[in-house]
Amino acid sequence: MDTALDAAFWITSVAILLLLVASAFFSGSETALTAASRGKLRSAADRGSKGAAQALHVTEDNERLIGSVLLGNNVVNILATSLATALLTRVFGDSGVAAATLVMTLLVLIFAEVLPKTYAITNAETFASRVARPIGLVILIFAPVVSAVQVLVRALLRMFGVRTDPDTKVLAVREEIAGALSLGHEEGVVDREDRDRILGALDLGERTVEEVMLHRSNIAMIDANLPATEILTLCLESPHTRLPLYRDEPENIVGILHAKDLLRAMHKMMADGAVDTAELESFDIMDVAMTPYFIPETTTLDDQMRQFLKRHTHFALVVDEYGALRGLITLEDILEEIVGEISDEFDAEREEPIAMTEDGAYVIDGSMTIRDLNRRQDWNLPDEEANTIAGLVIHEAQMIPTEGQVFSFHGFRFEVIAKEENRLATLKIRPLDAA
């Protein structure tokens, strides 16, 4: 082996080593930047970390990031393998190809893939902050090539009938959080109650007041034409602080009566030590009633909660597109979607909506919402087409069932136990796998 060959051998060997280092850099960077928590990076950036801020900027466009890193990684891997093949072929002849394949497979697998990725995933945020700036430069250099590849890939996918939206994110933030919570719950790290509370807060922007409102058939109202003494009696007997006032018919809501406002008015009448008949007859309940606050049934819970806080009120009446009364909603109703049922000493004792039978089935109130049942039993019944369990059965059956009818769908067996007119009052549900 002459001097020239010795020099070429060592120069090529050093080049292969540098290319393996570059391959390790690309592999580790890809893992760190995709595995790093954006929340932790944001926190570090707020504390003044420029590397974390750059990492946040780099990861905003995941498609361009992954494309650039993969391009760089493939270029250095192919180049390193080509140089190794040429080098070992010169040394071992034709058997150098097999030797190069074996050697480079081991080197790339251990030192350019497993080792850097293992380190990167255990130190994701730190690694991502350190490599963000050079990776940003790589993305800038490879941008034209990556863009051309993206266009080519989309064109090829379109040929097979697959259309992609260039602005679509691979995973929305909510899905990322929901997936992490579900995984944590399955692994026993996250309690079911904690998972439900966080998911409930995330769902506020996706759900409307129609889904959680108290239906108008269950609203306690007071006729504004009643004498003041009767109104006072009804107000004191009611467990509610705020009561809608109607005139002539329940649909005609003319005000909202707050118990404290009524009591203040009565206390004012008693300033002289007594309330005479003339004072009661001349008392107009509308003098202490608040103006009713109407909202459309399509308002999201998130928007409505913000409106409640902005208007300093906790009570709203829900109407449909024709202005007809549909129900009412309070701030407490929205909060219950996050923290679960809220009860106080004035709430009437409620019957348990779920009762388990000896054969492993569940007897459930038909008015119970699908969401509440899913949270209580950790089920996954769909709530896109109906809000209540009774509504789900009617939707799936495409009819109003009779008592005793049985249906099976979504992995459950539904039996109608009792009806009240056209309403499914009680249902018996059993998971099919338990049957």
Phi, psi and omega per residue, in radians:
M1 nan 2.040 -3.049
D2 -1.400 3.104 -3.073
T3 -1.134 -0.689 -3.129
A4 -1.089 -0.750 3.135
L5 -1.127 -0.694 3.108
D6 -1.065 -0.781 3.141
A7 -1.125 -0.766 3.137
A8 -1.129 -0.650 -3.136
F9 -1.079 -0.847 -3.091
W10 -1.255 -0.634 3.094
I11 -1.112 -0.755 3.126
T12 -1.152 -0.699 3.130
S13 -1.086 -0.760 3.102
V14 -1.113 -0.688 3.126
A15 -1.096 -0.752 3.111
I16 -1.081 -0.730 3.125
L17 -1.079 -0.768 3.125
L18 -1.130 -0.669 3.117
L19 -1.154 -0.645 3.081
L20 -1.138 -0.670 3.076
V21 -1.101 -0.738 3.106
A22 -1.115 -0.684 3.111
S23 -1.113 -0.721 3.096
A24 -1.101 -0.664 3.119
F25 -1.099 -0.804 -3.133
F26 -1.149 -0.754 -3.117
S27 -1.121 -0.819 3.134
G28 -1.131 -0.688 -3.137
S29 -1.122 -0.742 3.122
E30 -1.043 -0.819 -3.120
T31 -1.140 -0.788 -3.095
A32 -1.126 -0.790 -3.066
L33 -1.237 -0.508 3.116
T34 -1.507 -0.479 -3.115
A35 -1.592 -0.336 -3.084
A36 -1.120 2.445 3.097
S37 -1.321 2.143 3.125
R38 -1.165 -0.486 3.084
G39 -1.141 -0.771 3.117
K40 -1.187 -0.668 3.104
L41 -1.126 -0.703 3.118
R42 -1.111 -0.725 3.121
S43 -1.097 -0.741 3.122
A44 -1.169 -0.673 3.116
A45 -1.119 -0.663 3.109
D46 -1.149 -0.441 3.100
R47 -1.501 0.028 3.053
G48 1.854 0.131 3.136
S49 -1.340 1.977 3.134
K50 -1.239 -0.600 3.113
G51 -1.094 -0.735 3.117
A52 -1.143 -0.693 3.104
A53 -1.093 -0.712 3.114
Q54 -1.173 -0.652 3.115
A55 -1.113 -0.701 3.078
L56 -1.075 -0.732 3.141
H57 -1.139 -0.737 -3.096
V58 -1.144 -0.672 -3.059
T59 -1.463 0.025 3.112
E60 -1.132 -0.617 3.112
D61 -1.976 1.533 -3.069
N62 -1.099 -0.627 -3.099
E63 -1.126 -0.771 3.129
R64 -1.207 -0.653 3.111
L65 -1.079 -0.931 -3.109
I66 -1.099 -0.712 3.139
G67 -1.071 -0.769 -3.129
S68 -1.173 -0.759 -3.125
V69 -1.146 -0.761 3.118
L70 -1.113 -0.687 3.116
L71 -1.087 -0.852 3.115
G72 -1.074 -0.738 -3.125
N73 -1.130 -0.754 3.138
N74 -1.176 -0.663 3.134
V75 -1.080 -0.848 -3.091
V76 -1.232 -0.618 3.121
N77 -1.151 -0.786 -3.134
I78 -1.162 -0.708 3.129
L79 -1.143 -0.736 3.124
A80 -1.113 -0.727 3.123
T81 -1.148 -0.700 3.116
S82 -1.107 -0.770 3.122
L83 -1.130 -0.701 3.125
A84 -1.134 -0.699 3.119
T85 -1.113 -0.786 3.124
A86 -1.113 -0.704 -3.102
L87 -1.168 -0.863 -3.074
L88 -1.299 -0.451 3.052
T89 -1.171 -0.666 3.103
R90 -1.149 -0.586 -3.091
V91 -1.476 -0.781 -3.031
F92 -1.899 0.037 -3.138
G93 1.362 -2.521 -3.080
D94 -1.117 -0.514 3.128
S95 -1.248 -0.128 3.129
G96 -1.149 -0.467 3.126
V97 -1.132 -0.823 3.126
A98 -1.124 -0.727 3.132
A99 -1.104 -0.731 3.136
A100 -1.115 -0.704 3.123
T101 -1.081 -0.811 -3.122
L102 -1.141 -0.841 -3.083
V103 -1.126 -0.814 -3.089
M104 -1.219 -0.583 3.079
T105 -1.069 -0.809 3.131
L106 -1.137 -0.787 -3.105
L107 -1.132 -0.796 -3.133
V108 -1.150 -0.765 -3.103
L109 -1.083 -0.820 -3.041
I110 -1.400 -0.938 -2.958
F111 -1.603 -0.375 -3.099
A112 -1.888 -0.159 -3.126
E113 -2.181 -1.230 -3.020
V114 -1.100 -0.881 -3.078
L115 -1.070 -0.936 -3.129
P116 -1.167 -0.605 -3.129
K117 -1.244 -0.637 3.096
T118 -1.123 -0.775 3.116
Y119 -1.133 -0.732 -3.081
A120 -1.134 -0.682 -3.073
I121 -1.313 -0.391 3.095
T122 -1.544 -0.242 3.113
N123 -2.362 0.857 -2.940
A124 -1.025 -0.909 -3.054
E125 -1.158 -0.734 3.131
T126 -1.120 -0.831 3.140
F127 -1.081 -0.785 -3.113
A128 -1.061 -0.689 3.137
S129 -1.140 -0.606 -3.096
R130 -1.344 -0.623 -3.054
V131 -1.659 -0.078 -3.035
A132 -1.052 -0.741 -3.084
R133 -1.168 -0.881 3.103
P134 -1.116 -0.618 3.108
I135 -1.161 -0.605 3.063
G136 -1.065 -0.663 3.092
L137 -1.174 -0.705 3.101
V138 -1.077 -0.753 3.126
I139 -1.068 -0.704 3.138
L140 -1.132 -0.727 -3.115
I141 -1.201 -0.743 -3.057
F142 -1.543 0.012 -3.054
A143 -0.927 -0.818 -3.139
P144 -1.076 -0.726 -3.119
V145 -1.184 -0.768 -3.133
V146 -1.100 -0.723 3.109
S147 -1.066 -0.737 3.115
A148 -1.110 -0.693 3.118
V149 -1.139 -0.719 3.119
Q150 -1.055 -0.778 3.123
V151 -1.092 -0.755 -3.135
L152 -1.115 -0.755 -3.124
V153 -1.112 -0.778 -3.139
R154 -1.118 -0.644 3.114
A155 -1.136 -0.739 3.119
L156 -1.146 -0.720 3.111
L157 -1.125 -0.652 3.135
R158 -1.127 -0.557 3.101
M159 -1.104 -0.504 -3.141
F160 -1.723 0.233 3.069
G161 1.459 0.187 3.138
V162 -1.789 2.040 -3.133
R163 -1.845 2.345 -3.131
T164 -2.082 2.482 3.094
D165 -1.675 2.047 -3.103
P166 -1.082 -0.339 -3.128
D167 -1.650 -0.048 -3.097
T168 -1.343 2.323 3.067
K169 -1.438 2.534 -3.141
V170 -1.098 -0.790 3.099
L171 -2.407 2.246 3.058
A172 -1.312 2.814 -3.097
V173 -1.058 -0.720 -3.106
R174 -1.075 -0.751 -3.135
E175 -1.145 -0.619 3.101
E176 -1.111 -0.818 -3.129
I177 -1.157 -0.772 -3.129
A178 -1.076 -0.744 3.108
G179 -1.093 -0.738 3.127
A180 -1.130 -0.696 3.126
L181 -1.163 -0.742 3.127
S182 -1.113 -0.750 3.109
L183 -1.111 -0.741 3.120
G184 -1.108 -0.649 3.113
H185 -1.172 -0.735 3.126
E186 -1.106 -0.586 -3.128
E187 -1.510 -0.029 3.098
G188 1.459 0.162 -3.124
V189 -1.495 -0.598 -3.097
V190 -1.963 2.227 3.083
D191 -1.193 2.659 -3.136
R192 -1.078 -0.676 -3.136
E193 -1.118 -0.717 3.110
D194 -1.137 -0.743 3.109
R195 -1.049 -0.798 -3.103
D196 -1.142 -0.662 3.138
R197 -1.117 -0.800 -3.123
I198 -1.174 -0.765 3.122
L199 -1.142 -0.604 3.093
G200 -1.086 -0.722 3.107
A201 -1.154 -0.681 -3.140
L202 -1.202 -0.493 -3.079
D203 -1.409 -0.164 -3.055
L204 -1.029 -0.598 -3.133
G205 -1.347 -0.217 -3.096
E206 -1.785 -0.214 -3.049
R207 -1.955 2.646 -3.092
T208 -1.866 2.850 -3.124
V209 -1.114 -0.451 3.136
E210 -1.033 -0.530 -3.057
E211 -1.319 -0.417 -3.044
V212 -2.121 -0.048 -3.064
M213 -1.192 2.788 2.988
L214 -1.440 2.134 -3.083
H215 -1.109 2.612 -3.040
R216 -1.051 -0.475 3.129
S217 -1.174 -0.300 -3.118
N218 -1.886 0.086 -3.108
I219 -1.405 2.281 3.041
A220 -1.469 2.068 -3.104
M221 -2.141 2.868 3.091
I222 -2.235 2.368 3.089
D223 -1.311 2.082 -3.100
A224 -1.151 -0.261 -3.138
N225 -1.465 -0.126 -3.130
L226 -1.205 2.716 3.060
P227 -1.083 2.726 -3.068
A228 -1.066 -0.617 -3.129
T229 -1.145 -0.702 3.118
E230 -1.176 -0.704 3.122
I231 -1.093 -0.724 3.113
L232 -1.095 -0.741 3.128
T233 -1.088 -0.814 3.134
L234 -1.092 -0.669 -3.130
C235 -1.151 -0.719 -3.129
L236 -1.245 -0.567 -3.135
E237 -1.347 -0.354 -3.096
S238 -1.386 2.485 3.067
P239 -1.359 -0.096 -3.061
H240 -1.681 2.562 3.115
T241 -1.462 -0.640 -3.127
R242 -1.968 2.315 -3.108
L243 -2.328 2.270 3.092
P244 -1.194 2.492 3.070
L245 -1.881 2.292 3.099
Y246 -2.137 2.801 3.110
R247 -2.269 2.210 3.106
D248 1.321 -0.902 -3.140
E249 -2.527 2.604 -3.068
P250 -1.007 -0.440 -3.140
E251 -1.221 -0.398 -3.053
N252 -1.631 1.392 3.138
I253 -1.377 2.148 -3.076
V254 -1.925 -0.186 -3.141
G255 -3.117 3.002 3.082
I256 -2.105 2.159 -3.122
L257 -1.696 2.164 3.053
H258 -1.730 2.285 -3.067
A259 -0.979 -0.687 -3.125
K260 -1.148 -0.661 3.111
D261 -1.113 -0.697 3.124
L262 -1.160 -0.752 -3.139
L263 -1.149 -0.645 3.079
R264 -1.083 -0.738 3.133
A265 -1.111 -0.731 3.113
M266 -1.144 -0.678 3.125
H267 -1.140 -0.630 3.114
K268 -1.141 -0.655 3.104
M269 -1.116 -0.518 -3.091
M270 -1.504 0.230 -3.124
A271 -1.052 -0.542 3.135
D272 -1.587 0.138 3.076
G273 1.726 -0.171 -3.137
A274 -2.774 2.790 3.085
V275 -2.008 1.970 -3.090
D276 -1.566 2.978 -3.080
T277 -1.101 -0.666 -3.116
A278 -1.106 -0.690 3.125
E279 -1.125 -0.752 -3.133
L280 -1.147 -0.703 -3.124
E281 -1.187 -0.560 -3.137
S282 -1.503 -0.154 -3.108
F283 -1.264 2.207 3.113
D284 -1.848 2.058 -3.081
I285 -1.070 -0.448 -3.115
M286 -1.223 -0.271 3.117
D287 -1.197 -0.435 -3.131
V288 -1.938 -0.028 -3.120
A289 -1.385 2.533 3.075
M290 -1.556 2.698 3.088
T291 -1.179 2.270 -3.130
P292 -1.159 2.538 -3.124
Y293 -1.936 1.952 -3.088
F294 -1.798 2.479 3.101
I295 -2.362 2.642 3.082
P296 -1.295 2.643 -3.084
E297 -1.208 -0.241 -3.117
T298 -1.572 0.018 3.135
T299 -1.131 2.354 3.107
T300 -1.304 2.697 -3.138
L301 -1.110 -0.620 3.136
D302 -1.129 -0.811 3.115
D303 -1.112 -0.705 -3.098
Q304 -1.191 -0.650 3.099
M305 -1.097 -0.710 3.096
R306 -1.124 -0.665 3.117
Q307 -1.168 -0.702 3.083
F308 -1.017 -0.811 -3.118
L309 -1.173 -0.635 -3.126
K310 -1.231 -0.690 -3.076
R311 -1.542 -0.092 -3.117
H312 1.005 0.755 3.078
T313 -2.406 2.745 -3.067
H314 -2.133 0.230 -2.929
F315 -2.471 2.235 3.125
A316 -2.510 2.565 3.083
L317 -1.731 2.354 -3.060
V318 -1.745 2.267 3.125
V319 -2.184 2.736 3.107
D320 -1.568 -2.984 -3.065
E321 -1.155 -0.321 3.131
Y322 -1.680 0.035 -3.136
G323 1.496 0.058 3.139
A324 -1.341 2.497 -3.126
L325 -1.172 2.257 3.097
R326 -1.916 -0.556 -3.106
G327 2.995 -2.872 3.073
L328 -2.427 2.732 3.130
I329 -2.437 2.533 3.107
T330 -2.149 2.906 3.076
L331 -1.065 -0.593 3.119
E332 -1.090 -0.649 3.115
D333 -1.054 -0.705 -3.133
I334 -1.225 -0.745 3.128
L335 -1.103 -0.583 3.118
E336 -1.137 -0.425 3.071
E337 -1.198 -0.313 3.129
I338 -1.732 -0.889 -2.996
V339 -1.750 -0.094 -3.088
G340 1.624 -3.020 -3.050
E341 -1.058 2.303 3.088
I342 -1.978 2.146 -3.137
S343 -2.227 2.612 3.034
D344 -2.260 -3.075 -3.040
E345 -1.212 -0.238 -3.125
F346 -1.699 -0.178 3.132
D347 -1.222 2.411 3.098
A348 -1.163 2.566 3.133
E349 -1.140 2.171 -3.098
R350 -1.773 2.474 3.062
E351 -1.244 2.543 3.103
E352 -1.118 2.141 -3.061
P353 -1.288 -0.212 -3.118
I354 -2.207 2.261 3.065
A355 -2.301 2.303 -3.116
M356 -1.606 2.371 3.130
T357 -1.635 2.964 -3.103
E358 -1.158 -0.469 -3.116
D359 -1.536 0.183 3.056
G360 1.555 0.099 3.104
A361 -1.602 3.025 -3.123
Y362 -2.187 2.219 3.046
V363 -1.650 2.108 -2.935
I364 -2.247 2.453 3.034
D365 -1.148 2.237 -3.075
G366 -1.106 -0.398 -3.136
S367 -1.437 -0.069 3.129
M368 -1.157 2.374 -3.118
T369 -1.266 2.614 3.139
I370 -1.092 -0.664 -3.122
R371 -1.110 -0.765 3.132
D372 -1.116 -0.701 3.127
L373 -1.131 -0.746 3.108
N374 -1.050 -0.720 -3.130
R375 -1.215 -0.673 -3.111
R376 -1.222 -0.728 -3.033
Q377 -1.799 -0.052 -3.089
D378 1.064 0.705 3.085
W379 -1.696 3.103 -3.129
N380 -2.336 0.783 3.078
L381 -1.178 2.417 -3.101
P382 -1.240 2.468 3.117
D383 -2.152 0.416 -3.141
E384 -1.334 -0.601 -3.037
E385 -1.783 -0.210 -3.119
A386 -2.650 2.699 3.132
N387 -1.693 -0.578 -3.083
T388 -1.931 2.905 3.106
I389 -1.126 -0.727 3.106
A390 -1.066 -0.732 3.111
G391 -1.096 -0.656 3.117
L392 -1.116 -0.754 -3.139
V393 -1.124 -0.758 3.131
I394 -1.117 -0.715 -3.141
H395 -1.114 -0.785 -3.100
E396 -1.252 -0.625 -3.124
A397 -1.364 -0.337 -3.092
Q398 1.013 0.589 3.132
M399 -2.937 2.952 3.013
I400 -1.656 1.877 -3.036
P401 -1.166 2.832 3.040
T402 -1.775 2.885 3.124
E403 -1.058 2.355 3.122
G404 1.656 -0.250 3.130
Q405 -1.214 2.540 -3.084
V406 -2.173 2.414 3.116
F407 -2.339 2.651 3.077
S408 -2.278 2.132 3.063
F409 -2.845 2.752 3.129
H410 0.980 0.482 3.088
G411 1.441 0.246 -3.116
F412 -2.358 2.703 3.056
R413 -1.859 2.163 -3.094
F414 -1.967 2.234 3.087
E415 -2.176 2.278 3.126
V416 -1.421 2.007 -3.100
I417 -1.602 -0.768 -3.097
A418 -2.557 2.579 3.094
K419 -2.212 2.615 2.991
E420 -2.184 1.785 -2.979
E421 1.017 -2.037 3.137
N422 -1.734 0.111 -3.114
R423 -1.661 2.354 3.076
L424 -1.425 1.804 -3.012
A425 -1.373 -0.741 -3.066
T426 -2.378 2.373 3.132
L427 -2.230 2.615 3.052
K428 -1.984 2.117 -3.046
I429 -2.107 2.373 3.084
R430 -2.404 2.250 3.032
P431 -1.056 2.362 -3.087
L432 -1.108 -0.589 3.132
D433 -1.202 -0.442 3.095
A434 -1.364 -0.526 3.095
A435 -1.227 nan nan
